[in-house]
């Protein structure tokens, strides 16, 4: 008899035969035949070179673009484009964009508070308290009243992370979290994401399923992640903690190369 | 039999007409979507949207009061100055100043000029703000947060601009009527204030008030819908924003003038 602990976690993201279109030009396929399952509590790193379709895949996963072909299910429900009918599923998914994509007319604090104020009918004092705690944990408290345009990009990205986490999503999509960061900032992101993955970041100690994209595999090399490659319109699953030294794919070598042009 | 126009002209006119029809279709669809969102989501997240509405009323109404004080004073001078110079030639200055102010300022120039000034100041800002938000991916960020962009960005602008234009129109007309008397007084027109205001009251009827309310609110709605449509409804790159702003301004002017003509027709037939 199988024990409860041996039962695999339910899939949160399921793709079968999905063709991903380019976000600016939806008719052009950037990934084909994606068959992929993400289970609750997994940590995935999707690696690929520039313009390999990472951004487009994140757009599709967050429901901003439809699959050209195939079926994409989020929490067991087939995803459609933005609409009210799947609002409940969408609120269980958080997205962090590469540049934060903050609303430029709102302060950092207002940006972070927005999802909570919009979706949860909670008293203002509680919103203040929760937003304050999130700003503190992301070290954004000194910039709470600053407009996003006045802050460097890496702080904007952190504010985007804080905003996505305000509703405590079960799945967090993070587009290129380490791109353009110095080693100290990159270490902070790895540590912060690791804490949320382990259930130590959330106020209710709930684990978050993580899907991140990367153009450089070195920082993730020893992380307890599942890996997939995006290469020449293909989605290649490398598996959980693969031995990178034994990988035959030349792209893995390139993504692990200590020095890359530019 | 020869065609009335060379083929290149007919092709050109056909393309322009087709583009015009597509724009009208897009604008009508966008207006209906906005109306649907206002009706179905008015009570949703009011703690977020109501401050946005007040911000828009401030931006399209209250903040423009100093400019409108100047403009209404200038309009009173222009209308009274021209009227006094013409009417004095036929010796009818004191008996026609009130009716002229009602016909020119209350029924026509007041609401239309208010709409044009709000368009130039707040309408253009709408296109630029929303166009930038669209180009920088802020709209997509809202969608991933399950925040309806029409509810969060468009609805407050439409309501705020309708109320803002309405309030400013009243303020503008009142200012022009008062400054009109001031200029008449300075030009030694033999007209007492009581007689002037009596002429204004006699010249106005319920239909003037009804049309003034409907017209000014509709001008605000039309400007908000057109500027939001051009800023938000289509994918934009940063370099497209200036062209989108020009299109929005031209179409808003045309729509407001057409609407004004429609109200004139209604006034003449009622």
Interface residues (C-beta under 8 A of the other chain):
Chain A: X24 X59 X62 X63 X64 X82 X84 X87 X90 X91 X93 X94 X95 X97 X99 X101 X102 X103 X104 X105 X114 X115 X117 X118 X119 X160 X163 X164
Chain B: X45 X47 X48 X129 X132 X133 X136 X137 X138 X140 X141 X142 X143 X144 X145 X146 X147 X148 X152 X235
